[in-house]
Amino acid sequence: MDKHYLTPLFSPRSIVVFAGNPEMPDTQSAQARLVVEQLREGGFAGPVTYLDIGMTGTLSELAQSRSDLAIIALPSEQLVAALEVAGRIQSKAALIISSGVDAALGAELHTIARRHGIYLLGPNSAGFQRPRQRLNASVLGPMAQEGSLALVSQSGALTASILDWAVKNKVGFSHVVSLGPNTAVDIAQVLDFLADDRGTQSIVVYLEGIRNARRFMSALRAAANAKPVIVLKAGRKPAGSKAALTHSGTIVGSDDVFDAALQRAGAVRVRSFVQLFSAAKCLASRFLPVGKRLAIITNGGGPGVLAADWADALGLELATLSPEGCAELKPQLSPLASLSALLDLAEDAEAGHYRAAITACAASKNVDGILVILSPKPGIDSAMVAQTLAELHPNVGKPLITCWMGDNQVAAARVILNNAAIPTFRTPEAAVGAFFNIASFHQNQQLLHQTPPPLSQLAKPDLEGARILIESVLAERRKVLTEMESKALLSAFHIPVTKTILARSANEAMLVANQLGYPVALKIDSPDISHKSDVHGVVLNLQNGAAVRDAWQDMMATVARLCPEARINGVTVQNMSGKTSGRELFIGVSTDQPFGPVISFGAGGTMIELIADRAIELPPLNQFLAQRLIDRARCAETLDAWRGAPPADREAIEQILLRVSEMVCALPQLREMDINPVIVDANGALAVDARIVIDHAAGGADNYHHLAILPYPADYAQEWQLRGGGHYNVRPIRPDDAQMLQDFVRAMSPQSRYFRFVSSMRELSVKMLARFTLIDYDREMALVAVHCQRVPTEDGGFTETERIIGVSRYVTNPDLSTCEFSLAIADDFSGQGMGSRLMLSIMDVARSKGLAYIEGLVLTNNTTMLKLMKSLDFEIKRYEDDPDFRLCVRAL
């Protein structure tokens, strides 16, 4: 049961081909002839059978053609019949190589595939290649060179172009998969397969669109957690809101959201075809950076300055050696060398000078990556310098990138660098861009490991009151909340707002202002006016009653003239913020298609569209993500001491962002929201104005179907008593449990480890550890039993440490109705009922997800586990594929 469900598709043992009669090529289409030709020239070692759908014979005769994979390359009108035959001969997977199949025929083919239990790649696919298996099931051209890079593309034409480019650049592939419109096996499933494939070290993706954001993010996060993933996304058109009722909907475009989604998934995005493979080459190298400090070593000032300028433009930092490091390196270089921001070795630099500089940078804690630039000059042996780098490379321990400028004079040097797997580029900008991509990978991996819960650790919000408010507005067939309703909703989540009261006449406005105290602000209150200042619907700093009366009258007259059709509820009166040195910020929510709600942050005020300062993040947020969201906006610089004003209270902004994240998670009806401005100073933050758009939502908030990233399921946490006294907590696993999980596995007896992993391994590999701790809670669950114990310290005292003492886990099967479980208990805690408790708990979770059956394999000689399964009413069966196992199954 360890085999991936797409193994029959991408690693078939036998193939049946429907491509017309191969003995009569004149009757075949050009596409069918090419499929047969490529398949034969590829040299696939397994049995290949060619069938014609017009053939006669009984089902028993057809059964002799049973195979793992059916390849279908026929005209559209014959696809249904061919797929039916593939189902009847029990093919486990099918590939339809075609073009121009519409959605209706595609849906019919999907239905047939589901009925027969076939995993269908296509229709409209150009096929795939597995060079290591010598399987070329495609119309993409000759077999690609074998390598460790996987390519997944939603364009057959671009896939063929990439393969042609790869031949010249000696790029090899583990898989090449071409997806097309209306395919059943989609990009998420292919990523899921490649994440587990041992022959794939990194993945490059050409993407045009996705169908299911949750499934895509789940697969992408799992893949990026296991190996580098680089994405080239086509199409940069803005999305925007249909109603355009809020600033959020107009300043956030779909491409911005896609950027944020990729970063959160731990992947790297590139903007061009060339960058796609330069990033892949760098990420496939032995070392990855842990920061963005780049040391630039050059023998020419001009190229070094170009590299430094581009590094600054990309937000990288120039790494410099410490004074001690410079003092030690200086005697080993030319007297003309300079060791300031750049390590300029001077024009007379030789191989030994490069060796000394690289060695110094490799040893420096101030350097995360090294860029070596060489300009060909009389007397310098560029090949000798390249050979020096090739000798140093295995021991550098950091990313080493090169730029050998010129052409004929450095051709031999480039060969040496390529053979040593050292990324090399022709221009300084390209080399710096390559380092930026791999530095982004490290940063995005930090985001990948953030799994916030739907609610923060702050005071619990009034969820019931918020939902009642929304339901009452929707019951009135309204979707836009008034300012007062918007602020009431913010208050339910403890977001500080200015006190606001609605006045329906000038006299009433004066009375309200007198109660609130001056100065006050007046704002028009209308569901039909999105931006009040555009129609002179905002007046600030009114100091007395007469000013309030006059402003009310002028405002009503002006708005009536400019917006005669607008419904006017009245005018709100509210205190001025009192923050004379406050900074105006903007916090918003918009709904993207397909990623759902996103949170934006940036500079606020009346010129928000013009300034266009925004940073975007997908919910849910935690403090780390909130801090990063703030830092990515240009206005973050103003939050420090600014033009005589003391530093602003950043923690207050962080808390508002966390509260907004809570709103997004708990209220699926929330479509768009502006909090503009939020005024922050040294004493806190205050929401001065707010506008919220809502709509009906399917399903409950507890399912979080409206989010692209499922929050950490904190609701599953429970506390249980140990039989001998004390207690332990059962909760879903988190990424930061990695070390505790490793300690748990190391402490298991050899027999217990073998029973759990069917292996003699003593610890989990880095990839296994990442795979087991960073999980998609939507399709799998791992519950850990955590015991807190007191450990004596050297000073005679005690400290409390947490320890994992049990793990239960399930993974949903591809049929989406069953799941496979596993269980492990610490040896010193066996016999205390913990196995039963963890199994019952994981079964409760699986049941809540709508799964019908839970099953698992248990070794025949694991009598303790089989006894536990029997006590929990599991049916214990023989496992036909391996007599050493028993299959344990129970209905949920």
Secondary structure, 3 states (H helix, E strand, C coil): CCCCCCHHHHCCCCEEEECCCCCCHHHCCHHHHHHHHHHHHHCCCCCEEECCCCCCCCHHHHHCCCCCEEEECCCHHHHHHHHHHHHHCCCCEEEEECCCCCHHHHHHHHHHHHHHCCEEEEEEECEEEEHHHCEEEECCCCCCCEEEEEEEECCHHHHHHHHHHHHHHCCCEEEEEECCCCCCCCHHHHHHHHHHCCCCCEEEEEECCCCCHHHHHHHHHHHHHHCCEEEEECCCCCCCCCCCCCHHHHHCCHHHHHHHHHHHCCCEEECCHHHHHHHHHHHCCCCCCCCCEEEEEECCHHHHHHHHHHHHHCCCEECCCCHHHHHHHHHHCCCCCEECCCEECCCCCCHHHHHHHHHHHHHCCCCCEEEEEECCCCCCCHHHHHHHHHHHHHHHCCCEEEEECCCHHHHHHHHHHHHCCCCEECCHHHHHHHHHHHHHHHHHHHHHCCCCCCCCCCCCCCHHHHHHHHHHHHHCCCCECCHHHHHHHHHHCCCCECCEEEECCHHHHHHHHHHHCCCEEEEEECCCCCCHHHHCCEEEEECCHHHHHHHHHHHHHHHHHHCCCCCCCEEEEEECCCCCCCEEEEEEEEEECCCEEEEEEEECCCCHHHHCCCEEECCCCCHHHHHHHHHHCHHHHHHCCECCECCCCHHHHHHHHHHHHHHHHHCCCEEEEEEEEEEEECCEEEECCEEEEECCCCCCHHHCCCCCCCCCCHHHCEEEECCCCCEEEEEECCHHHHHHHHHHHHHCCHHHHHHHHCCCCCCCCHHHHHHHHCCCCCCEEEEEEEEEEEEECCCCCEEEEEEEEEEEEEEECCCCCEEEEEEEECHHHCCCCHHHHHHHHHHHHHHHCCCCEEEEEEECCCHHHHHHHHHCCCEEEECCCCCCEEEEEEEC
